[in-house]
Amino acid sequence: MSVVVLDGSTVRSFVADETAFARSVDARFADLDANGDGVLSRSELRRALESFRLLDGGGFGSAAPAPVPAEVAALYDAVFEQFDADGSGAVDRAEFRDEMRRIMLAVADGLGSQPLQVAVDDQGGSFLLEAAEHEAAMIAAKVDAERKEAAADKVHDADKKE
């Protein structure tokens, strides 16, 4: 587990960087595509959703019972249908990318503009962790560019004095 500090702009910036976002989403898609056929079946997406263990009961010490299996199946079907935009019965890479973009922008809206500390799984990959790392890399690149510019200005000023 890692803790990152981020806000909605962190996530929006990551999604706006088409190359970084596509690389991240495409890697996740490849991980989920168990049979390597280039599309996600209902069962492949369901396995991924089940790995989140969101429906194991009330969670966090709750005495609430686990959901009824039929309700869980209906929920997984509804999620699959959100991803399967063209109703083909399979989720292709473009559909997966589009839905993940929509989800991540909704997360960004939910985070708002106040920085939050968020615990993220650093073992299986996390879009939020990748967004925070993307922001850190962008800041580091900007600082590096400013340092190089300041150094070049010093050399230029020294040359002018001579």
KOLNUTI-518499 format. One record per residue (C-alpha): residue number from 1; x negated, y negated, z. Coordinates in pm, whole numbers, plus 32768, in hexadecimal, padded with zeros to 4 digits. Example, Ala and Ser with C-alpha at 12.3 -4.5 7.8 and 13.67 -1.06 7.14 Angstrom:
BEGIN
resi: 1	u: 7B32	v: 81C2	w: 830C .
resi: 2	u: 7AA9	v: 806A	w: 82CA .
//
This chain:
BEGIN
resi: 1	u: 8000	v: 8000	w: 8000 .
resi: 2	u: 7F8F	v: 7EA1	w: 7FB3 .
resi: 3	u: 801F	v: 7D53	w: 8011 .
resi: 4	u: 8030	v: 7C42	w: 7F0C .
resi: 5	u: 80A7	v: 7ADD	w: 7F21 .
resi: 6	u: 8180	v: 7A74	w: 7E00 .
resi: 7	u: 82AF	v: 79AF	w: 7D98 .
resi: 8	u: 8392	v: 79A6	w: 7C6C .
resi: 9	u: 8297	v: 78E4	w: 7B9A .
resi: 10	u: 8197	v: 79FB	w: 7BCA .
resi: 11	u: 8287	v: 7AF8	w: 7B33 .
resi: 12	u: 82FE	v: 7A0B	w: 7A1F .
resi: 13	u: 8197	v: 79C2	w: 79B8 .
resi: 14	u: 814B	v: 7B36	w: 79A2 .
resi: 15	u: 8282	v: 7B78	w: 78CE .
resi: 16	u: 8231	v: 7A4C	w: 77EF .
resi: 17	u: 80D9	v: 7ADA	w: 77A2 .
resi: 18	u: 8156	v: 7BC4	w: 7690 .
resi: 19	u: 800E	v: 7C82	w: 7675 .
resi: 20	u: 7FE2	v: 7CC6	w: 77E8 .
resi: 21	u: 8150	v: 7D16	w: 7820 .
resi: 22	u: 8167	v: 7DFD	w: 76F2 .
resi: 23	u: 8029	v: 7EB4	w: 775B .
resi: 24	u: 80B7	v: 7EEB	w: 78B8 .
resi: 25	u: 8211	v: 7F55	w: 7846 .
resi: 26	u: 8189	v: 8033	w: 7732 .
resi: 27	u: 80A7	v: 80E5	w: 782C .
resi: 28	u: 81D0	v: 8122	w: 790F .
resi: 29	u: 829D	v: 819D	w: 77E8 .
resi: 30	u: 8189	v: 8293	w: 7788 .
resi: 31	u: 817C	v: 8313	w: 78F0 .
resi: 32	u: 82F4	v: 834D	w: 78F0 .
resi: 33	u: 82FF	v: 83F3	w: 7798 .
resi: 34	u: 82AE	v: 854C	w: 7823 .
resi: 35	u: 82CF	v: 8607	w: 76D9 .
resi: 36	u: 821E	v: 84FB	w: 760A .
resi: 37	u: 8332	v: 84D9	w: 7505 .
resi: 38	u: 832E	v: 835D	w: 750B .
resi: 39	u: 8482	v: 8333	w: 75B3 .
resi: 40	u: 8503	v: 835B	w: 7714 .
resi: 41	u: 8615	v: 8457	w: 7746 .
resi: 42	u: 871B	v: 843A	w: 7853 .
resi: 43	u: 865E	v: 8538	w: 7928 .
resi: 44	u: 850D	v: 8489	w: 78FD .
resi: 45	u: 859D	v: 833E	w: 796F .
resi: 46	u: 865A	v: 83E6	w: 7A8A .
resi: 47	u: 8519	v: 8487	w: 7B0C .
resi: 48	u: 847C	v: 832F	w: 7B17 .
resi: 49	u: 85A5	v: 829C	w: 7BD1 .
resi: 50	u: 85A8	v: 83C0	w: 7CC5 .
resi: 51	u: 8439	v: 8382	w: 7D13 .
resi: 52	u: 849D	v: 8232	w: 7DAB .
resi: 53	u: 8563	v: 82F3	w: 7EB4 .
resi: 54	u: 865B	v: 81D7	w: 7ED2 .
resi: 55	u: 8783	v: 82BD	w: 7F00 .
resi: 56	u: 8705	v: 83A8	w: 8011 .
resi: 57	u: 87F7	v: 8318	w: 810E .
resi: 58	u: 8819	v: 81CE	w: 81C0 .
resi: 59	u: 869F	v: 81AE	w: 81E7 .
resi: 60	u: 85D6	v: 80EF	w: 82E7 .
resi: 61	u: 866C	v: 81A6	w: 8411 .
resi: 62	u: 87D2	v: 8188	w: 839A .
resi: 63	u: 88CB	v: 8290	w: 8403 .
resi: 64	u: 8984	v: 8266	w: 82B8 .
resi: 65	u: 89AE	v: 83AC	w: 81FD .
resi: 66	u: 890D	v: 83F0	w: 80AF .
resi: 67	u: 89ED	v: 839E	w: 7F86 .
resi: 68	u: 8ACB	v: 84A9	w: 7EEF .
resi: 69	u: 8A1A	v: 855B	w: 7DCB .
resi: 70	u: 8B2A	v: 84F5	w: 7CD4 .
resi: 71	u: 8AF9	v: 8387	w: 7D35 .
resi: 72	u: 8981	v: 83A8	w: 7D0A .
resi: 73	u: 89AD	v: 8445	w: 7BB2 .
resi: 74	u: 8A9A	v: 832F	w: 7B4C .
resi: 75	u: 899F	v: 822B	w: 7BC1 .
resi: 76	u: 8881	v: 82CC	w: 7AFF .
resi: 77	u: 8960	v: 82E1	w: 79CB .
resi: 78	u: 89B7	v: 8171	w: 79E8 .
resi: 79	u: 8849	v: 8112	w: 7A04 .
resi: 80	u: 87F3	v: 81E9	w: 78D6 .
resi: 81	u: 8905	v: 8140	w: 780B .
resi: 82	u: 8872	v: 7FEB	w: 7863 .
resi: 83	u: 8725	v: 8059	w: 77D1 .
resi: 84	u: 87BF	v: 810B	w: 76A4 .
resi: 85	u: 8836	v: 7FCC	w: 75FA .
resi: 86	u: 8889	v: 806F	w: 74AD .
resi: 87	u: 8943	v: 8196	w: 754A .
resi: 88	u: 8869	v: 8296	w: 7497 .
resi: 89	u: 8843	v: 8373	w: 75C9 .
resi: 90	u: 86D1	v: 8325	w: 75E7 .
resi: 91	u: 860D	v: 81F3	w: 7655 .
resi: 92	u: 8502	v: 8187	w: 755F .
resi: 93	u: 83D5	v: 80B1	w: 75B8 .
resi: 94	u: 8479	v: 7F6C	w: 7542 .
resi: 95	u: 85B5	v: 7FAC	w: 760E .
resi: 96	u: 84E3	v: 7FFF	w: 773F .
resi: 97	u: 8412	v: 7EC4	w: 7714 .
resi: 98	u: 8546	v: 7DE7	w: 76E3 .
resi: 99	u: 85F5	v: 7E70	w: 7817 .
resi: 100	u: 84BC	v: 7E59	w: 78ED .
resi: 101	u: 8496	v: 7CEE	w: 787D .
resi: 102	u: 85FE	v: 7CAA	w: 78E5 .
resi: 103	u: 85CA	v: 7D58	w: 7A35 .
resi: 104	u: 8485	v: 7CA2	w: 7A7D .
resi: 105	u: 851D	v: 7B50	w: 7A2B .
resi: 106	u: 863E	v: 7BA1	w: 7B16 .
resi: 107	u: 853C	v: 7BF8	w: 7C22 .
resi: 108	u: 8491	v: 7AAA	w: 7BDD .
resi: 109	u: 85DC	v: 79F5	w: 7C0B .
resi: 110	u: 8613	v: 7AB1	w: 7D50 .
resi: 111	u: 84BA	v: 7A5A	w: 7DD4 .
resi: 112	u: 84F0	v: 78E9	w: 7D96 .
resi: 113	u: 83DD	v: 77E8	w: 7DC1 .
resi: 114	u: 836D	v: 782C	w: 7F26 .
resi: 115	u: 8239	v: 790D	w: 7F40 .
resi: 116	u: 8285	v: 7A5B	w: 7FE5 .
resi: 117	u: 81AE	v: 7B75	w: 8064 .
resi: 118	u: 8220	v: 7CB6	w: 7FBE .
resi: 119	u: 81A9	v: 7E17	w: 8007 .
resi: 120	u: 816A	v: 7ED2	w: 7EC3 .
resi: 121	u: 8100	v: 8032	w: 7E6F .
resi: 122	u: 7FA2	v: 8024	w: 7DE2 .
resi: 123	u: 7F90	v: 8199	w: 7D97 .
resi: 124	u: 8098	v: 81C6	w: 7C89 .
resi: 125	u: 8085	v: 806B	w: 7BF4 .
resi: 126	u: 816F	v: 7F4E	w: 7C39 .
resi: 127	u: 81E6	v: 7E3E	w: 7B52 .
resi: 128	u: 81DC	v: 7D4B	w: 7C77 .
resi: 129	u: 8075	v: 7DAB	w: 7CC7 .
resi: 130	u: 801A	v: 7D82	w: 7B59 .
resi: 131	u: 80C5	v: 7C2E	w: 7B54 .
resi: 132	u: 7FFC	v: 7BBF	w: 7C84 .
resi: 133	u: 7EB8	v: 7C44	w: 7BEA .
resi: 134	u: 7F0D	v: 7B92	w: 7AA3 .
resi: 135	u: 7F3B	v: 7A4A	w: 7B5E .
resi: 136	u: 7DF3	v: 7A7C	w: 7C1B .
resi: 137	u: 7D3A	v: 7ABD	w: 7AD5 .
resi: 138	u: 7DD1	v: 7984	w: 7A37 .
resi: 139	u: 7D69	v: 78B0	w: 7B63 .
resi: 140	u: 7C0B	v: 7945	w: 7B60 .
resi: 141	u: 7BE7	v: 78FD	w: 79EB .
resi: 142	u: 7C59	v: 7796	w: 7A1F .
resi: 143	u: 7B65	v: 7760	w: 7B41 .
resi: 144	u: 7A4B	v: 77FA	w: 7A74 .
resi: 145	u: 7A9A	v: 7718	w: 794C .
resi: 146	u: 7A9F	v: 75E5	w: 7A30 .
resi: 147	u: 794D	v: 7647	w: 7AC6 .
resi: 148	u: 78B5	v: 7674	w: 796D .
resi: 149	u: 7941	v: 7526	w: 78FD .
resi: 150	u: 78B7	v: 7479	w: 7A35 .
resi: 151	u: 7761	v: 7517	w: 79FA .
resi: 152	u: 7765	v: 74AB	w: 788D .
resi: 153	u: 77C5	v: 734A	w: 78F7 .
resi: 154	u: 769B	v: 733F	w: 79E8 .
resi: 155	u: 75AD	v: 73AD	w: 78D4 .
resi: 156	u: 7644	v: 72AE	w: 77E6 .
resi: 157	u: 7627	v: 7198	w: 78ED .
resi: 158	u: 74BD	v: 71F9	w: 7933 .
resi: 159	u: 746D	v: 71EF	w: 77C0 .
resi: 160	u: 7507	v: 7093	w: 77A2 .
resi: 161	u: 742C	v: 700F	w: 78C0 .
resi: 162	u: 72F0	v: 7084	w: 7813 .
//
